[in-house]
Amino acid sequence: MDEKDSTKVESYVFPVYGNGLWDRIWGYVALKGDLETIAGISFGHKAETPGLGARISDDPEIRERYHGKKIYDASGQLVSVSMVKGEQGNPLDDHHIDGMSGATMTGKGVNNMLMDYLKCYEAYINKLKPTALAVNQ
């Protein structure tokens, strides 16, 4: 709920689960009230490589890359947000984030996890959207 207006939802939080390079990965995706913009994200893992894939949970800068990214394209198609290979340091579009050097397989696991679970939640998101958009205007 929004602290200033109890009729508005500040964000919706969805759990996600998947596979990293060595074992299970998981997380939470918070979508803003528009149900398409990432407000925050967190990840955990059982056995990703320290300093490489483990950065998904250890490095706040990795999580920050997701803030403000969009899970739907301009046509309304679910596209999720994908981590690209490598770490370029360049700004990317609304649906891609800079990757993690040396952690391509973990990045692919995160990408698959997000898309798989967002697809699972899509019907629910679409059901909420008209109400959420009307209330949050």
DSSP file (Angstrom, degrees, kcal/mol; ACC not computed):
  #  RESIDUE AA STRUCTURE BP1 BP2  ACC     N-H-->O    O-->H-N    N-H-->O    O-->H-N    TCO  KAPPA ALPHA  PHI   PSI    X-CA   Y-CA   Z-CA
    1    1 A M              0   0    0      0, 0.0     2,-0.4     0, 0.0     8,-0.2   0.000 360.0 360.0 360.0 150.1    0.0    0.0    0.0
    2    2 A D        -     0   0    0      6,-2.4     3,-0.2     3,-0.7     6,-0.2  -0.674 360.0-139.1 -78.7 130.0    1.0    3.6   -0.6
    3    3 A E  S    S+     0   0    0     -2,-0.4     3,-0.2     1,-0.2    -1,-0.1   0.813 101.9  44.3 -61.4 -31.2    1.7    5.3    2.7
    4    4 A K  S    S+     0   0    0      1,-0.3     2,-0.4     2,-0.0    -1,-0.2   0.745 125.4  27.4 -86.6 -25.1    0.0    8.5    1.5
    5    5 A D    >   -     0   0    0     -3,-0.2     3,-1.9     3,-0.1    -3,-0.7  -0.886  62.2-162.1-143.1 106.0   -3.1    6.9    0.0
    6    6 A S  T 3  S+     0   0    0     -2,-0.4    -1,-0.1     1,-0.3    -3,-0.1   0.564  89.5  64.9 -68.7  -7.6   -4.3    3.5    1.3
    7    7 A T  T 3  S+     0   0    0    128,-0.1     2,-0.4    -6,-0.1    -1,-0.3   0.612  91.6  78.6 -87.1 -11.9   -6.3    2.9   -1.9
    8    8 A K  S <  S-     0   0    0     -3,-1.9    -6,-2.4    -6,-0.2     2,-0.6  -0.766  73.7-139.1-100.3 142.1   -3.2    2.8   -4.0
    9    9 A V        -     0   0    0     -2,-0.4    24,-0.1    -8,-0.2     3,-0.1  -0.875   8.3-163.8 -97.1 123.7   -0.8   -0.2   -4.3
   10   10 A E        -     0   0    0     -2,-0.6    23,-0.9     1,-0.3     2,-0.3   0.909  68.6 -16.5 -74.0 -43.0    2.8    0.9   -4.3
   11   11 A S  E     -A   32   0A   0     21,-0.2     2,-0.4    22,-0.1    -1,-0.3  -0.991  52.9-133.5-160.1 158.4    4.1   -2.4   -5.7
   12   12 A Y  E     -A   31   0A   0     19,-2.8    19,-3.2    -2,-0.3     2,-0.5  -0.949  23.2-149.1-113.9 134.3    3.2   -6.1   -6.2
   13   13 A V  E     -A   30   0A   0     -2,-0.4    17,-0.2    17,-0.2    28,-0.0  -0.915  12.8-173.5-113.9 129.5    5.8   -8.7   -5.2
   14   14 A F  E     -A   29   0A   0     15,-2.8    15,-2.7    -2,-0.5     2,-0.2  -0.975  18.6-134.4-122.9 128.4    6.1  -12.0   -7.1
   15   15 A P  E     -A   28   0A   0      0, 0.0     2,-0.3     0, 0.0    13,-0.2  -0.544  23.4-168.4 -77.4 148.5    8.4  -15.0   -6.0
   16   16 A V  E     -A   27   0A   0     11,-2.5    11,-2.3    -2,-0.2     2,-0.3  -0.982   6.3-170.8-137.2 148.2   10.4  -16.7   -8.7
   17   17 A Y  E     +A   26   0A   0     -2,-0.3     2,-0.3    96,-0.3     9,-0.2  -0.990  20.2 131.0-139.9 145.0   12.5  -19.9   -8.8
   18   18 A G  E     -A   25   0A   0      7,-2.8     7,-2.3    -2,-0.3     2,-0.4  -0.886  48.3 -72.6-166.3-161.9   14.9  -21.4  -11.3
   19   19 A N  E     -A   24   0A   0     90,-0.3     5,-0.2     5,-0.3    94,-0.2  -0.953  32.8-171.7-120.0 132.3   18.2  -23.0  -12.0
   20   20 A G        -     0   0    0      3,-3.4    86,-0.1    -2,-0.4     5,-0.1  -0.039  51.8 -72.8 -95.5-154.7   21.6  -21.4  -11.9
   21   21 A L  S    S+     0   0    0      1,-0.1    27,-0.1     3,-0.1     3,-0.1   0.934 126.8  13.4 -69.7 -46.9   24.9  -22.9  -13.0
   22   22 A W  S    S-     0   0    0      1,-0.1     2,-0.2     2,-0.1    -1,-0.1   0.707 129.3 -25.5-106.6 -25.0   25.4  -25.2  -10.1
   23   23 A D  S    S-     0   0    0      1,-0.1    -3,-3.4     0, 0.0    -1,-0.1  -0.844  90.5 -23.2-166.7-162.2   22.0  -25.4   -8.3
   24   24 A R  E     -A   19   0A   0     -2,-0.2    22,-2.0    -5,-0.2    23,-0.4  -0.290  44.9-170.5 -68.7 145.4   18.8  -23.6   -7.5
   25   25 A I  E     +AB  18  45A   0     -7,-2.3    -7,-2.8    20,-0.2     2,-0.3  -0.921   9.9 171.9-126.7 158.3   18.3  -19.8   -7.7
   26   26 A W  E     +AB  17  44A   0     18,-2.1    18,-2.5    -2,-0.3     2,-0.3  -0.940   2.7 154.0-155.3 172.4   15.3  -17.9   -6.5
   27   27 A G  E     -AB  16  43A   0    -11,-2.3   -11,-2.5    -2,-0.3     2,-0.4  -0.990  34.9-101.5-179.5-173.9   14.1  -14.4   -5.9
   28   28 A Y  E     -AB  15  42A   0     14,-1.9    14,-2.1    -2,-0.3     2,-0.5  -0.999  20.9-158.0-135.0 135.3   11.4  -11.8   -5.7
   29   29 A V  E     -AB  14  41A   0    -15,-2.7   -15,-2.8    -2,-0.4     2,-0.6  -0.971   6.5-158.4-114.9 123.1   10.4   -9.3   -8.3
   30   30 A A  E     -AB  13  40A   0     10,-2.9     9,-3.2    -2,-0.5    10,-1.5  -0.905   8.1-162.8-102.1 121.8    8.5   -6.1   -7.2
   31   31 A L  E     -AB  12  38A   0    -19,-3.2   -19,-2.8    -2,-0.6     7,-0.2  -0.855  20.9-118.0-102.0 138.5    6.5   -4.5   -9.9
   32   32 A K  E >   -A   11   0A   0      5,-3.2     3,-2.6    -2,-0.4   -21,-0.2  -0.073  45.0 -84.5 -61.6 173.2    5.3   -0.9   -9.5
   33   33 A G  T 3  S+     0   0    0    -23,-0.9   103,-0.2     1,-0.3   -22,-0.1   0.685 128.1  66.5 -56.9 -20.8    1.6   -0.1   -9.4
   34   34 A D  T 3  S-     0   0    0      3,-0.1    -1,-0.3   102,-0.1    99,-0.1   0.563 102.3-134.1 -77.9  -6.6    1.5   -0.1  -13.3
   35   35 A L  S <  S+     0   0    0     -3,-2.6    -2,-0.1     2,-0.2    94,-0.1   0.737  89.9  69.0  59.6  27.3    2.3   -3.8  -13.2
   36   36 A E  S    S+     0   0    0      1,-0.2    35,-2.5    -4,-0.1     2,-0.5   0.458  77.4  77.7-142.7 -12.6    5.0   -3.5  -15.8
   37   37 A T  B    S-C   70   0B   0     33,-0.2    -5,-3.2    -5,-0.1     2,-0.5  -0.886  77.5-123.4-107.3 130.6    7.9   -1.5  -14.3
   38   38 A I  E     +B   31   0A   0     31,-3.0    30,-3.1    -2,-0.5    -7,-0.3  -0.586  27.0 178.5 -75.1 122.3   10.4   -3.2  -12.0
   39   39 A A  E     -     0   0A   0     -9,-3.2     2,-0.3    -2,-0.5    -8,-0.2   0.738  68.0 -21.7 -91.0 -29.3   10.5   -1.4   -8.6
   40   40 A G  E     -B   30   0A   0    -10,-1.5   -10,-2.9    26,-0.1    -1,-0.4  -0.969  55.9-161.2-172.7 162.9   13.0   -3.8   -7.1
   41   41 A I  E     -B   29   0A   0     -2,-0.3     2,-0.3   -12,-0.2   -12,-0.2  -0.989   3.4-171.6-153.7 146.4   14.4   -7.3   -7.3
   42   42 A S  E     -B   28   0A   0    -14,-2.1   -14,-1.9    -2,-0.3     2,-0.3  -0.993   6.5-164.2-141.0 150.7   16.3   -9.6   -5.1
   43   43 A F  E     -B   27   0A   0     13,-0.4     2,-0.3    -2,-0.3   -16,-0.3  -0.929   6.2-174.1-132.2 155.0   18.0  -13.0   -5.7
   44   44 A G  E     -B   26   0A   0    -18,-2.5   -18,-2.1    -2,-0.3     2,-0.3  -0.919   7.9-170.1-137.7 166.2   19.3  -15.9   -3.6
   45   45 A H  E     -B   25   0A   0     -2,-0.3   -20,-0.2   -20,-0.2   -21,-0.1  -0.988  25.4-143.0-155.0 159.6   21.2  -19.0   -4.6
   46   46 A K  S    S-     0   0    0    -22,-2.0    -1,-0.1    -2,-0.3   -21,-0.1   0.831  93.2  -5.1 -92.3 -38.8   22.4  -22.3   -3.2
   47   47 A A  S    S+     0   0    0    -23,-0.4     2,-0.1     2,-0.0     7,-0.1   0.031  75.6 149.1-154.6  37.7   25.7  -22.7   -4.9
   48   48 A E        -     0   0    0    -24,-0.2     3,-0.1     1,-0.1    -3,-0.1  -0.411  61.3 -84.4 -75.0 158.5   26.7  -20.1   -7.5
   49   49 A T    > > -     0   0    0      1,-0.1     5,-2.4    -2,-0.1     3,-2.1  -0.420  47.4-112.4 -67.7 124.2   30.4  -19.3   -7.9
   50   50 A P  T 3 5S+     0   0    0      0, 0.0     3,-0.1     0, 0.0    -1,-0.1  -0.289 101.0  12.9 -56.3 136.9   31.6  -16.7   -5.4
   51   51 A G  T 3 5S+     0   0    0      1,-0.2    -2,-0.1    -3,-0.1    -3,-0.0   0.293 132.9  48.5  79.8 -11.0   32.6  -13.4   -7.1
   52   52 A L  T X 5S+     0   0    0     -3,-2.1     3,-1.6    50,-0.1    -1,-0.2   0.415 125.2   3.9-120.4 -99.2   30.9  -14.5  -10.4
   53   53 A G  T > 5S+     0   0    0     49,-0.3     3,-1.8     1,-0.3     4,-0.2   0.794 121.3  69.6 -63.4 -28.4   27.4  -15.9  -10.4
   54   54 A A  T >><S+     0   0    0     -5,-2.4     4,-1.8     1,-0.3     3,-1.7   0.663  76.9  84.6 -64.4 -14.0   27.0  -15.3   -6.7
   55   55 A R  H <>  +     0   0    0     -3,-1.6     4,-2.0    -6,-0.3    -1,-0.3   0.722  69.8  78.2 -60.8 -19.9   26.9  -11.6   -7.5
   56   56 A I  H <4 S+     0   0    0     -3,-1.8   -13,-0.4     1,-0.2    -1,-0.3   0.846 113.3  19.8 -59.4 -30.6   23.2  -12.0   -8.2
   57   57 A S  H <4 S+     0   0    0     -3,-1.7    -2,-0.2    -4,-0.2    -1,-0.2   0.664 128.1  49.9-108.5 -21.4   22.7  -11.9   -4.4
   58   58 A D  H  < S+     0   0    0     -4,-1.8    -3,-0.2     1,-0.1    -2,-0.2   0.739  98.3  66.3 -90.3 -24.6   25.9  -10.4   -3.2
   59   59 A D    >X  -     0   0    0     -4,-2.0     4,-1.2    -5,-0.2     3,-1.1  -0.860  56.7-165.4-110.7 107.9   26.2   -7.3   -5.3
   60   60 A P  H 3> S+     0   0    0      0, 0.0     4,-2.2     0, 0.0    -1,-0.1   0.788  89.8  65.1 -59.8 -26.3   23.6   -4.5   -4.9
   61   61 A E  H 3> S+     0   0    0      2,-0.2     4,-1.1     1,-0.2    -2,-0.0   0.853  98.4  53.4 -65.9 -33.9   24.7   -2.9   -8.2
   62   62 A I  H X4 S+     0   0    0     -3,-1.1     3,-0.6    -7,-0.3     4,-0.4   0.941 111.2  45.3 -64.4 -47.2   23.5   -6.0  -10.1
   63   63 A R  H >X S+     0   0    0     -4,-1.2     3,-1.4     1,-0.2     4,-0.5   0.870 107.1  59.7 -63.9 -36.9   20.1   -5.7   -8.5
   64   64 A E  H >< S+     0   0    0     -4,-2.2     3,-1.0     1,-0.3    -1,-0.2   0.796  90.8  70.3 -62.6 -28.9   20.0   -2.0   -9.1
   65   65 A R  T << S+     0   0    0     -4,-1.1    -1,-0.3    -3,-0.6    -2,-0.2   0.771  95.3  54.7 -60.3 -25.5   20.4   -2.6  -12.9
   66   66 A Y  T X4 S+     0   0    0     -3,-1.4     3,-2.1    -4,-0.4   -28,-0.3   0.726  79.8 112.8 -81.7 -22.8   16.8   -4.0  -12.9
   67   67 A H  T << S+     0   0    0     -3,-1.0   -28,-0.2    -4,-0.5     3,-0.1  -0.264  87.3   8.2 -58.2 130.1   15.2   -0.9  -11.4
   68   68 A G  T 3  S+     0   0    0    -30,-3.1    -1,-0.3     1,-0.3   -29,-0.1   0.365  93.8 135.4  83.0  -4.8   12.9    0.9  -13.8
   69   69 A K    <   -     0   0    0     -3,-2.1   -31,-3.0   -31,-0.2     2,-0.4  -0.405  50.8-126.0 -74.9 156.1   13.1   -1.8  -16.5
   70   70 A K  B     -C   37   0B   0     24,-2.6   -33,-0.2   -33,-0.2    -1,-0.1  -0.823  14.6-161.9-108.6 140.3    9.9   -2.9  -18.2
   71   71 A I  S    S+     0   0    0    -35,-2.5     8,-2.9    -2,-0.4     9,-2.2   0.582  80.0  58.1 -94.2 -11.2    8.5   -6.4  -18.5
   72   72 A Y  B    S-D   78   0C   0    -36,-0.4     6,-0.2     6,-0.3     2,-0.1  -0.925  78.5-134.4-116.9 144.1    6.2   -5.5  -21.4
   73   73 A D    >   -     0   0    0      4,-2.5     3,-2.0    -2,-0.4    -2,-0.1  -0.247  41.9 -85.7 -84.3-178.0    7.1   -4.0  -24.8
   74   74 A A  T 3  S+     0   0    0      1,-0.3    -1,-0.1     2,-0.1    -2,-0.0   0.749 129.0  54.5 -62.3 -25.3    5.3   -1.1  -26.5
   75   75 A S  T 3  S-     0   0    0      2,-0.1    -1,-0.3     1,-0.0    -3,-0.0   0.473 121.0-105.9 -87.7  -1.7    2.8   -3.5  -28.1
   76   76 A G  S <  S+     0   0    0     -3,-2.0     2,-0.3     1,-0.3    -2,-0.1   0.563  72.1 144.3  89.6   8.9    1.9   -5.0  -24.7
   77   77 A Q        -     0   0    0      1,-0.1    -4,-2.5     2,-0.0     2,-0.4  -0.660  56.9-115.1 -83.2 133.6    3.7   -8.3  -25.3
   78   78 A L  B     +D   72   0C   0     -2,-0.3    -6,-0.3    -6,-0.2    -1,-0.1  -0.560  49.2 154.6 -67.2 120.3    5.4   -9.9  -22.2
   79   79 A V        -     0   0    0     -8,-2.9    -7,-0.2    -2,-0.4    -1,-0.2   0.455  32.8-154.3-123.0  -9.7    9.2   -9.8  -23.0
   80   80 A S        -     0   0    0     -9,-2.2     2,-0.4    34,-0.1    -1,-0.1  -0.175  33.5 -71.4  63.8-161.2   10.5   -9.8  -19.4
   81   81 A V        -     0   0    0     30,-0.1     2,-0.4   -12,-0.1    15,-0.2  -1.000  48.9-157.1-130.0 131.1   14.0   -8.3  -18.7
   82   82 A S  E     -e   96   0D   0     13,-2.7    15,-2.6    -2,-0.4     2,-0.5  -0.903  13.9-136.4-117.5 138.8   17.1  -10.1  -19.9
   83   83 A M  E     -e   97   0D   0     -2,-0.4    15,-0.2    24,-0.3     2,-0.1  -0.787  28.9-139.7 -85.3 127.5   20.6  -10.0  -18.7
   84   84 A V        -     0   0    0     13,-2.6    16,-0.3    -2,-0.5     2,-0.2  -0.436  27.3 -88.5 -86.0 164.4   23.0   -9.8  -21.7
   85   85 A K  S    S+     0   0    0     14,-0.2    14,-0.2    -2,-0.1    16,-0.1  -0.498  90.0   6.6 -72.8 137.4   26.3  -11.7  -21.9
   86   86 A G  S    S-     0   0    0     14,-0.4    13,-1.5    -2,-0.2     2,-0.6   0.003  86.2 -85.6  81.6 171.6   29.3   -9.8  -20.5
   87   87 A E        +     0   0    0     11,-0.2    -1,-0.1     1,-0.1    13,-0.1  -0.897  48.5 161.1-123.1  98.9   29.7   -6.6  -18.6
   88   88 A Q        -     0   0    0     -2,-0.6    -1,-0.1     2,-0.2    -2,-0.0   0.783  41.1-136.4 -90.1 -31.0   29.9   -3.7  -21.0
   89   89 A G        +     0   0    0      1,-0.3    -2,-0.0    10,-0.1     9,-0.0   0.580  60.8 131.1  80.9   9.5   29.0   -0.8  -18.7
   90   90 A N        -     0   0    0      1,-0.1    -1,-0.3     0, 0.0     2,-0.2  -0.705  66.1-107.6 -95.8 146.5   26.7    0.6  -21.4
   91   91 A P        -     0   0    0      0, 0.0     2,-0.2     0, 0.0     6,-0.1  -0.520  41.6-161.3 -66.7 138.4   23.2    1.8  -20.8
   92   92 A L        -     0   0    0      4,-0.2     6,-0.1     1,-0.2     5,-0.0  -0.628  22.3 -82.7-115.9 175.9   20.8   -0.7  -22.4
   93   93 A D    >   -     0   0    0     -2,-0.2     3,-1.2     1,-0.1    -1,-0.2   0.038  55.5 -82.2 -71.5-175.7   17.1   -0.5  -23.5
   94   94 A D  T 3  S+     0   0    0      1,-0.2   -24,-2.6   -25,-0.1    -1,-0.1   0.601 126.6  42.9 -65.2 -13.0   14.1   -0.9  -21.2
   95   95 A H  T 3  S+     0   0    0    -26,-0.2   -13,-2.7   -14,-0.1     2,-0.4   0.326 105.5  63.7-120.0   6.1   14.2   -4.8  -21.4
   96   96 A H  E <   -e   82   0D   0     -3,-1.2     2,-0.3   -15,-0.2    -4,-0.2  -0.979  54.9-165.8-134.4 145.2   17.9   -5.6  -21.1
   97   97 A I  E     -e   83   0D   0    -15,-2.6   -13,-2.6    -2,-0.4   -31,-0.1  -0.910  37.1 -91.4-124.2 157.2   20.5   -5.2  -18.4
   98   98 A D        -     0   0    0     -2,-0.3   -11,-0.2   -15,-0.2   -12,-0.1  -0.368  48.5-129.9 -61.6 142.3   24.2   -5.4  -18.4
   99   99 A G        -     0   0    0    -13,-1.5     2,-0.5   -14,-0.2   -14,-0.2   0.068  16.6 -99.7 -83.3-165.5   25.5   -8.9  -17.6
  100  100 A M    >   -     0   0    0    -16,-0.3     3,-2.0     3,-0.1   -14,-0.4  -0.982  35.2-120.0-122.9 118.0   28.0  -10.3  -15.2
  101  101 A S  T 3  S+     0   0    0     -2,-0.5   -16,-0.0     1,-0.3   -13,-0.0  -0.324  98.2  12.7 -57.2 132.3   31.5  -11.1  -16.6
  102  102 A G  T 3  S+     0   0    0    -50,-0.1   -49,-0.3     1,-0.0    -1,-0.3   0.567 111.0  85.6  79.6   9.4   32.3  -14.8  -16.0
  103  103 A A    <>  +     0   0    0     -3,-2.0     4,-2.5   -51,-0.2     5,-0.2  -0.153  39.3 134.9-135.2  41.3   28.7  -15.7  -15.1
  104  104 A T  H  > S+     0   0    0      1,-0.2     4,-2.4     2,-0.2     5,-0.2   0.895  75.9  49.0 -59.9 -43.0   26.9  -16.3  -18.4
  105  105 A M  H  > S+     0   0    0      2,-0.2     4,-2.1     1,-0.2    -1,-0.2   0.883 111.4  48.9 -68.5 -37.8   25.2  -19.5  -17.2
  106  106 A T  H  > S+     0   0    0      2,-0.2     4,-2.5     1,-0.2    -1,-0.2   0.921 111.0  51.7 -65.2 -42.5   23.9  -17.9  -14.1
  107  107 A G  H  X S+     0   0    0     -4,-2.5     4,-2.6     1,-0.2   -24,-0.3   0.908 109.3  49.2 -59.4 -43.3   22.7  -15.0  -16.2
  108  108 A K  H  X S+     0   0    0     -4,-2.4     4,-2.8     2,-0.2    -1,-0.2   0.894 110.0  52.1 -63.0 -39.2   20.8  -17.3  -18.5
  109  109 A G  H  X S+     0   0    0     -4,-2.1     4,-2.5     2,-0.2   -90,-0.3   0.910 110.2  47.7 -63.3 -41.9   19.3  -19.1  -15.5
  110  110 A V  H  X S+     0   0    0     -4,-2.5     4,-2.7     2,-0.2    -2,-0.2   0.927 112.2  50.1 -63.3 -45.3   18.1  -15.7  -14.1
  111  111 A N  H  X S+     0   0    0     -4,-2.6     4,-2.4     1,-0.2     5,-0.2   0.937 113.5  44.8 -58.9 -48.3   16.7  -14.8  -17.5
  112  112 A N  H  X S+     0   0    0     -4,-2.8     4,-3.0     1,-0.2     5,-0.3   0.913 112.4  52.4 -62.5 -43.2   14.8  -18.1  -17.9
  113  113 A M  H  X S+     0   0    0     -4,-2.5     4,-2.3    -5,-0.2     5,-0.3   0.934 111.4  46.0 -59.1 -48.5   13.6  -17.9  -14.3
  114  114 A L  H  X S+     0   0    0     -4,-2.7     4,-2.7     2,-0.2     5,-0.2   0.944 116.3  43.7 -62.4 -48.9   12.1  -14.4  -14.8
  115  115 A M  H  X S+     0   0    0     -4,-2.4     4,-2.3    -5,-0.2     5,-0.2   0.934 113.7  50.9 -64.3 -45.4   10.4  -15.2  -18.1
  116  116 A D  H  X S+     0   0    0     -4,-3.0     4,-1.5    -5,-0.2    -1,-0.2   0.928 116.9  39.0 -58.6 -46.9    9.1  -18.6  -16.9
  117  117 A Y  H  X S+     0   0    0     -4,-2.3     4,-2.1    -5,-0.3    -1,-0.2   0.873 112.4  54.7 -76.8 -35.6    7.5  -17.1  -13.8
  118  118 A L  H  X S+     0   0    0     -4,-2.7     4,-0.9    -5,-0.3    -1,-0.2   0.885 107.7  52.5 -63.7 -35.2    6.3  -13.9  -15.3
  119  119 A K  H >< S+     0   0    0     -4,-2.3     3,-0.6    -5,-0.2     4,-0.5   0.912 108.3  51.0 -61.9 -41.6    4.5  -16.0  -17.9
  120  120 A C  H 3< S+     0   0    0     -4,-1.5     4,-0.3     1,-0.2     3,-0.3   0.873 115.8  41.1 -62.8 -36.2    2.9  -18.0  -15.0
  121  121 A Y  H 3X S+     0   0    0     -4,-2.1     4,-2.8     1,-0.2    -1,-0.2   0.529  89.2  95.5 -87.8  -6.8    1.8  -14.7  -13.4
  122  122 A E  H <X S+     0   0    0     -4,-0.9     4,-3.0    -3,-0.6     5,-0.2   0.877  82.3  49.9 -58.5 -43.2    0.7  -13.0  -16.7
  123  123 A A  H  > S+     0   0    0     -4,-0.5     4,-1.8    -3,-0.3    -1,-0.2   0.913 114.0  46.5 -61.7 -41.2   -3.0  -14.0  -16.4
  124  124 A Y  H  > S+     0   0    0     -4,-0.3     4,-2.1     2,-0.2    -2,-0.2   0.919 112.5  49.8 -65.5 -44.1   -3.1  -12.6  -12.8
  125  125 A I  H  X S+     0   0    0     -4,-2.8     4,-2.4     1,-0.2    -2,-0.2   0.929 111.1  49.2 -60.0 -46.1   -1.3   -9.4  -13.9
  126  126 A N  H  < S+     0   0    0     -4,-3.0    -1,-0.2     1,-0.2    -2,-0.2   0.845 109.8  52.0 -64.3 -32.8   -3.7   -8.9  -16.7
  127  127 A K  H  < S+     0   0    0     -4,-1.8     4,-0.5    -5,-0.2    -1,-0.2   0.886 115.3  41.5 -68.6 -38.5   -6.6   -9.4  -14.4
  128  128 A L  H  X S+     0   0    0     -4,-2.1     4,-3.2     1,-0.2     3,-0.4   0.800  96.2  81.5 -76.9 -30.6   -5.2   -6.8  -12.0
  129  129 A K  H  X S+     0   0    0     -4,-2.4     4,-3.1     1,-0.2     5,-0.3   0.854  88.7  48.5 -51.8 -51.0   -4.1   -4.3  -14.5
  130  130 A P  H  > S+     0   0    0      0, 0.0     4,-1.8     0, 0.0    -1,-0.2   0.924 118.9  40.7 -58.9 -42.6   -7.4   -2.5  -15.3
  131  131 A T  H  > S+     0   0    0     -4,-0.5     4,-2.6    -3,-0.4     5,-0.2   0.928 116.3  50.0 -68.3 -45.1   -8.2   -2.1  -11.6
  132  132 A A  H  X S+     0   0    0     -4,-3.2     4,-2.5     1,-0.2    -1,-0.2   0.907 111.6  47.8 -61.8 -43.4   -4.6   -1.2  -10.7
  133  133 A L  H  < S+     0   0    0     -4,-3.1     4,-0.3    -5,-0.3    -1,-0.2   0.891 113.2  48.0 -67.1 -38.4   -4.3    1.4  -13.4
  134  134 A A  H >< S+     0   0    0     -4,-1.8     3,-0.6    -5,-0.3    -2,-0.2   0.913 117.0  42.1 -67.0 -42.3   -7.7    3.0  -12.4
  135  135 A V  H 3< S+     0   0    0     -4,-2.6    -2,-0.2     1,-0.2    -1,-0.2   0.868 115.1  49.5 -72.8 -36.9   -6.7    3.1   -8.7
  136  136 A N  T 3<        0   0    0     -4,-2.5    -1,-0.2    -5,-0.2    -2,-0.2   0.314 360.0 360.0 -90.1   8.8   -3.2    4.3   -9.2
  137  137 A Q    <         0   0    0     -3,-0.6    -1,-0.2    -4,-0.3    -2,-0.1   0.469 360.0 360.0 -75.5 360.0   -4.0    7.2  -11.6
